[in-house]
Amino acid sequence: RNRRRRPGAGAVLRGASLHGAVAGHVSPHQVGVGDLLAAARLAGTLPDQVALIAIQPEAIEIGLDPTPVVAAAIPEAVAAVEREVLAMAAARAALTSVPGA
């Protein structure tokens, strides 16, 4: 947990900030986002643009439901995903509309 961010705070991670944030593990048995990105890179399937939408947890414990603070942040996280997808699609369309690209 990043104690500098308040629980429920959202973040969009890209590039170096994404790779730095997903580098660690809670457990040596955990397969995390960093492992998935590394596997995609090795397989040659990692997209040029990758973004991770994050919500700062209030607590990390075993359970199925988010805490109320995190649940309240989910609609904004969904909106952030929508904005990222639209921005990536626009960037891709701009690249493909350039002659010779």
N, C-alpha and C positions, 0 to 999 in steps of 0.2 A: 504494500500500500504506500502510495506517495502521500506522506503526511502534509505536504505543502498545498494540496488541493482539498477543497471541502468535499465531503461525501455527496454524491449526486452530481458533481461537476462533470460536464462533458468535455471531450477533447477529440480533435481530428488529428491523427498522427499520419505523417507521410515521410518518405525519404529517410534521412538519418535519424530523425526523432522516432520514427516507427521502429527501425531496426534496433535502436538502443533500448527502447521500451520493452521489446519482446525477447530480449536476449536471455533473461534469467529464468529459473525454474523454482517453483515452490518445493518440488519433490524430484529426486532423480528418476522417478518412474513416470513423471508427467511428460506428455507430449504437448508442447505449447505452440502458439502462433509462430514463434521464431523457427521452430523445427519445420513447420509446414511451409514457411517461406523459403527456408534453406532447401527443402526437398524439391519445391517447385523450381528454384534456381538451378539445382543440379540436373533436373529433368528437362530443363530448357523451356518450361511452361510458365515461368513467372512473368506476368504482364509488365509492360513498361510503367504503368501507373498502378500503385497499390496504396490504399488508404485504410486505416483502421479507425472505426468510431468507438470511442471508449467512454465508459461511465465510471467515475471514481467510486469504488465500493464503500459502503458504510461499515461493513464487517465481512470477513471472509470466514465462513463456517459452512458446515455441511447442511444442505437444505435444498428445497426445490423452488422456493419463492424468493423474489428479490425483497429487500427491505423496503419499507414505504418510501424512503428518500430516493432509492434507486428506481423504484417503480414510477415515481413521479417524473423522473428524468428520461424515461423511455420514449415518450412522444417526441421530444426534441432530438434524441438520438436517431429516431426514424427519419425525421425531417433532415438531419445532417446527412444521412445515407442518401436520401433523395437528391440533395444538392450535389453531393459528390458524384453520383451517377450521371446527373445532367451535365456537370462540368466536364467529366471525363468523356462523355459522349460528344460534347461540343468540341473538345480539343481533338478528339479522334476525327470528327467530321472535318475540321479545319485542315488537318494534316492530309486527309484523303482527297480534299478538294483542290489541293495545290498541285499543279501539273508537275509530273516527275517525282512526286513523293511516294 
